[in-house]
Structures are given as C-alpha cells and as structure tokens.
C-alpha cells in the first residue's frame, strides 16, 4: 500500500496525539478500505489541513487510494479558500465544523464528528493525470491560485531520501509540529509512514510546558522544525528540557541565525543528539540537500550535498542552483483544467537561489535571483546585506526595498549607533537611500518564514 512498508504489523502504533488518541497501522488500513468501499472513482479532495489526528487519517486514506489531494491552510482568509474551491472544483471537501460558509445547499454531508465534516460536492469528475497525487500552494502564495503538482513518485522518493539522510528506523517516534498544508510538515508524515515508524501529533505551542510532558511520556526520538520554532524553544529554555530519548533534530524552511546555529550544534553535540540542517523547496517535494551537525564543513551558508536521488549543478550564466532527479515536481496548476497535464519539468528544477559549489560537491548559498534591488542603477543583493549586518552587530536583520530605496529592519529595542553609515560605506552606495528601523519581531508567514511583503509595507 502506498506510504506504508508491507511488513508493518496491524498493532504497530502509527499516530499518537497529545489528547490520548492512538491509531495503529491496522486502523489506517481499515480507513483505506472504508474509503475505497464507497468511493471507487478517482476524485479530487480539498482538505483544510489542521493538525488533528482525524485529518491526518483522512489524508493517509485518500493518498493510499490514489485520489488527488489539495491541502489548504484552514486559517486562511475565507475568500482565499473559496477561490481555490471554485477554481479546482473538488469532488470532496474536508472542513472544520465551523466551515459551513464554504458549503452549497446541494452538497451532501457524508461524515461528521465533533470537529470535522466531509462533504460530497456537485462538481463533476474531470480528467486527471494518473501519476498526479498532491497539490500544494507555493510558499509565497498570497491569493495566487498557483499550486505545485507532485506525483506519487515524487512523494515516495523524497520520503525515502529523508529516511536515508536521517537514518530513520521503524522504532522512531517523531514529533509533528509543522502544518500539514506545508511540504515540510507532510514530509515528516511521509517519512515515518513509509518505514512503519510512529508519528506524535500536537497543536501545543513551543513554549507550552505540557508539551515536554507529552514528549517525555511518549519517548520522543526525532523532532523537525523551522529556525523560528527552535529559536522560541531556546529563548524559553524548553530546548534544554527535551527528553533524553531524543536522538535527532532537523531544521529546514529558512536560514538559521548564526547564534542559534552555534548554540544548537554545541548543546546537542554534548548530548549526543544529531542535528541535520536541510534545504529544499515545495517544487522539490521538500528535501534537496542535507548537512549533518558534526560535519567539519557545517558553516553558515553551506547547505551540504544533494540527497539520495538528486544531482545538483550551477548554471554558469547566472549562478543559479539547479537540481535533477526524481523529487522534482511535475509543474504548476492554476485550476482543475491543469490536473491532466503531463510532467512538464522532466526532472529539472531551477531553484531561484544563487550558489557556488566546491570541488567536493558542497553547496554554498549566496543569495536569491529575485532578492535584488537597484539603488541608482547599482544592483544590491539583499541577502548579502542581511548577512553582513548580522555578522557586524549580532542582531537579526531583514532587508527589503524597491527602486532607489533600501529598508533594513533590525530585531532590537533600538538601532545601533551609525548603522546607516556603516551599511552605506560597506556596500558603497548613498546614505540617502537607506532606511533603518528597530522592530520587536519580524512579521511571519504561516510557515514562520520572514514575511518580506509585509515588511515592505511597514511605514515608520
């Protein structure tokens, strides 16, 4: 069965949540058979994907039965969700019990529990590529209906690459704290399921002390998150209270500040916990490269080496980092009409990141092709400025801007003296183009990345 190792016994625990609910692999198989019994025709599901155990069970059953799934953030603006429903015309929708605003009177409710409802819509079944499995919004989506088309091969091979990179075992018990409408969160599910490991689910915040009690009780072995979540854990002291059963951490979804990078590597090396920094994109089904904390070349900017099944190269014309391999998505979709399209990428992914590669195949990110502003005709790489300011002042920095205007935000109570002048001198452009601000915290996207679009609209 897709997503599950054949030798996993029915009684093996598959999912455990912090409310005491426990689901075995046998129960997941029963879910699959139940769905198959009343739904034989291949269909498209929209799942408003909260991190509840029933939602994960439905996702598993739909994928195992080879239906197409479109995962959406349930906290998104209602107009945003309605737009996706109208454009993709799903035959089935999974919503929270307060989601009636998305439902038409002609739709049939097939299932209801305390928190969720499954509806059959009146949209007809349309042509779908038999290899298409999953639709995910791009990480920068702000109402744009574009989704990434992922195949069954993409999902399985990328999960297998995760298992290989992290040396996961069927006895592992991994924590899911990431959203499952987010490729990294789904990857955590996939990699545990394909080897018959156990997934621990919580909606608790990183600073909630009861989270530690749950993890200690369930003997957590592996944990996966973005830099912001680990930063909150570190600042609250919770990072140092994680159970002794923990043996592995992964960190992806953006660049970690040097101070957090160094703190985590030092502390967890002393406690025999392996830290893996990961680089990837939704278009690459999550993981593209790996780097292990004990590698001597684990330095900021280095994203390691390609994962299993992937080959990396640098485009000599613009220094863009590119990949070839089985994790590269099929392309994009803008509506239901695109779900019949073939694989348009043919295994080639252009990441939009610029990079260099050394003679050992180690990859070092240098910026983004589109993270560029022009100041009086001079092209400025915003990533370079962020790194330089953080190194100089030891303060988290985020930069954005537009033609002839550079905005520099520093996460601090006040600006360091002379920071504007230092930036102008360091990068050799006019002081009059620089606007520096002190800010309590950066606005974040739902994936906890810095929301540069929101930053650029801040007027001080």
URMOWO-V833128 format. One record per helix or strand of 2 or more residues. SS is the DSSP state (a for helix, b for strand). FROM is the first residue (numbers start at 0). TO is the last residue. If there is no record, write none. Layout:
ss: {SS	SS}
from: {FROM	FROM}
to: {TO	TO}
This chain:
ss: {b	b	a	b	a	b	a	b	a	b	b	b	b	a	b	a	b	a	b	a	a	b	a	b	a	b	b	b	b	b	a	b	b	b	b	a	b	b	a	a	b	a}
from: {12	21	24	43	52	67	77	91	99	107	115	131	146	151	172	182	197	208	221	226	237	247	257	273	281	285	301	309	319	330	335	347	362	371	377	381	396	404	418	430	433	451}
to: {16	23	37	47	63	71	87	95	101	111	119	136	150	165	175	192	200	216	224	235	240	250	269	280	283	291	305	313	324	332	337	356	367	374	380	392	401	410	426	432	438	455}
